[in-house]
Amino acid sequence: MLMCSNKLIIFFSLSIVYQINVHAYSFDTTKYHTYIDSIKFYSSKAPEKAIKLGKELLLFTEKNKNEDELEKIYEGLSLAYYFLPDKKEALTYLNLQKNILHKKNDYTKLASLYNRIGSIFHDWSLLTEAINYYNKAYHYALKSNNLPVLGQTYNNLGLINKDQGNYDKAYEYFIKAKEIYEQQNDNKSLSYTLNNIGIIYKRIKSYEKAIDYFNKSLEIKKKINDKRTIANTYGNIGETYLEKKDYNLAEKYFNEALILHTEIQDNDNILKDILALAKINCLTNKLSKAQNYLLNVQPLINKSYSKDLKKYFLEVQILYYKKSNKYKEAFELSQQLMELKDSIFNEQLIQKSVELEYLLNTELKEHELNNLKIEHQIALEKIRKNLTSKYVLILILIVLLSVIIIILVRLKIGLKSKIAIEEKNIEIEKINEELISTNEELEDKVKQRTYELTNEIKKKEEALKKLELALKKAEESNYFKEAFLSNINYEIRTPLSSIIGLSEVLKKQININDHPHLIKYIDGILQSSNRLLNILNNIIDASRIETNNIKPHIEICNTNKLVKKVGDLFTFRANEKKLELTYSLGEVPNILCDEEILFKILVEVIDNALKYTNKGKIEISTTPLPMSNEVKISISDTGIGIDESLLPNIFDYNIHKNKEQNQTLSAIGIGLPVARKLIKQMNGRIEVSSKKNFGTTVNIIIPSADTNISSEIDKQKIETIINNQKGKILLVEDDDFNALFLTSILEPIAKTTWVKSGIEAIQTIEKLKDFTFDIVILDINLPNQYEGTTLLKEIKEKFPNYLNVPFIAQTAYSLPSDREKIKDCGFSEYFAKPIDIENFLNTIKIFLNKKGDYGYKTS
């Protein structure tokens, strides 16, 4: 009604001025059309200037009743008020423009106009009204067949559905807009739409697709040099990486956004970027850097009118204090944040109340204004026909009377408005009281929860101290145990290496036809020694399993060869107990496994079978399982068996607590529970079936390899290596028996020089200045000043011709950590005692065959 009264006063004043022929305008009327076009031009750059010019032009144009020019002025004024920003006044002029466009049936402009009205309601968060206007825009865009306007409508519908959480529908609208902009080559609008699609994917946490669309949008924006929206897209990408917890990339893109926002002097976004960087540094525990960001931005935040920025600042500050373990400060700031949120909520509530009241009266005012205009136009026509100079005084009196009536009406309306405002204030006070009560309840709950959390933290800190103490004791225990096992391992392996090695040498030198009984005894020594070596390895492995230090190395393995190799270890024991050890090996494919671990497991199973079988036989068989692409290895015995009631728990670690069970299942080694764990890591399984007094069958099922490639070394290649001329080897070994064993097996393929210490080795190399050994074999644990690793370093430093010569370590240290340390020192290969003769000799032969590739000259 207030607006209506103002319009009425203006109308009567203009009538008087028109009748007395007074025309005073501050613009050049000959440039009238140019001025009208300039309103739209100034609307975004200088909205106040556009409004002043537009209102003056409006007076002139209403007198001339030119609807085309009026429509342009209404459009310019609506834009100017929108950018001022005064969206309510903008909506008034949009409604006036709408009436003219409906008369002209200008569907294209109507579609654009309804889009703008919808965007105002969208800004006010009145989503239902916004959707109604967007749908009207869509209706007129289809009628006009104007693709750019239709694309704009699709984009607006997508944005409002995005805000409502209808991401599927929003995506459909954005895709339709994208297709139109691509068809029209409208790169600017296309870049905005691609950015919107990226936001949809970010909201549904499909981060890779979101980043892809953001980058596509960015590529177009860079071509058209739209710096403002480039900076916004950088911010979107930064937020996406922040949600992904990829803090490095998030920081990179927020820095890029900050540079551009600074360049275009977008102060609010500059503050947002700095706060985002502070948040990232808090999350990555770079608290000093985060603090600098917060200190730099705090004065600007205090001056800012944006409560959203202040809220964001408080959120980052709270995160910083939590990360700094300053919970008291974090709690105090959380109270401020709660008060700020309440304040924002109340402001929004009042704003929405005012906006809704405005909306309820807008249509009514519009109709009243139109009716008044029609009435006044009719009256004006009559006045123009009949009015003469003698009625001017009467007209003035009428105007004064009208003013008095208007003042009285306004006073009456003002009184009603005052009463309505007071009623709304009472309602708001009630809401505030309820909010205060709610806040008090929340404060009590926060205090209670804070107290509970403090107690929980204290309890957890005490428990943590106890755990740390227990962990320290466990680490000390593990250290002493590992040291003990390492010493035992070394002390046993050294003499065992001599026993196995010399037995092998002795076996090769005795004629089987002349001394068959001696060969049998030597085989017994070898089998017993290998069994002892297996027990030692199992003890070490058991220790490693406790610390989860065994990880199978999966490779292709020849099934029957592995099974035969294990079974042959027990031939002597089987003969001693007068048991029949038989094989039933089928045509099975290679398997995928860790050969060393599977070897130990098979040894363990066959050892148990022999231990608890006093008569009958042990049968080892292999069977293909083509349906499941697996191979089954079975070990069956006719021993004492296991009670069927015990089988369900046979793989439990606590099975050995029962004395009867212990007699049945115990054995030195890694045991069935550990065997099952290791086989499972090789993607296999182990099954046990048994009947008391009738025997036991253990099935080990392992995946077969998809290839028939043999894991054996190419025989033709080995033969080529063996046929090569002899090389020259320097052997450094302080144990006489081990030296005797090694020289015996090396002499057939290479001339071997043996020395007992590092000093002798250096002296030997110095004497033979023009002679270079092809390979140097070192024992790691040597007497006097040099041990193996220091000797290697000394030789390579003193004698440059040995820089590319392969050095091979052989030692009783066999733990995985020992192997890594030794190879890191520069050794080409490493062998643990007792040495596997076949593998050792094949390695030596390969190095000798490649000696021409090492880049040194041999004599």
NORURSUL-V518414 format. One record per run of one state. SS is the DSSP state (H for helix, E for strand, L for the rest). FROM is the first residue (numbers start at 1). LEN is the number of residues. If there is no record, write none. Layout:
# NORURSUL-V518414
ss | from | len
SS | FROM | LEN
SS | FROM | LEN
This chain:
# NORURSUL-V518414
ss | from | len
L | 1 | 1
H | 2 | 18
L | 20 | 9
H | 29 | 17
L | 46 | 1
H | 47 | 18
L | 65 | 2
H | 67 | 18
L | 85 | 2
H | 87 | 18
L | 105 | 2
H | 107 | 17
L | 124 | 3
H | 127 | 18
L | 145 | 2
H | 147 | 17
L | 164 | 3
H | 167 | 18
L | 185 | 2
H | 187 | 17
L | 204 | 3
H | 207 | 18
L | 225 | 2
H | 227 | 17
L | 244 | 3
H | 247 | 17
L | 264 | 3
H | 267 | 17
L | 284 | 3
H | 287 | 17
L | 304 | 3
H | 307 | 17
L | 324 | 3
H | 327 | 60
L | 387 | 2
H | 389 | 121
L | 510 | 6
H | 516 | 31
L | 547 | 8
E | 555 | 3
L | 558 | 1
H | 559 | 10
L | 569 | 2
H | 571 | 6
L | 577 | 3
E | 580 | 6
L | 586 | 5
E | 591 | 3
L | 594 | 1
H | 595 | 17
L | 612 | 5
E | 617 | 9
L | 626 | 4
E | 630 | 8
L | 638 | 6
H | 644 | 6
L | 650 | 5
H | 655 | 3
L | 658 | 1
H | 659 | 7
L | 666 | 5
H | 671 | 11
L | 682 | 3
E | 685 | 7
L | 692 | 3
E | 695 | 10
L | 705 | 10
H | 715 | 8
L | 723 | 4
E | 727 | 6
L | 733 | 3
H | 736 | 11
L | 747 | 3
E | 750 | 6
L | 756 | 2
H | 758 | 10
L | 768 | 7
E | 775 | 5
L | 780 | 8
H | 788 | 11
L | 799 | 1
H | 800 | 3
L | 803 | 3
E | 806 | 6
L | 812 | 4
H | 816 | 9
L | 825 | 4
E | 829 | 4
L | 833 | 4
H | 837 | 13
L | 850 | 1
H | 851 | 3
L | 854 | 6
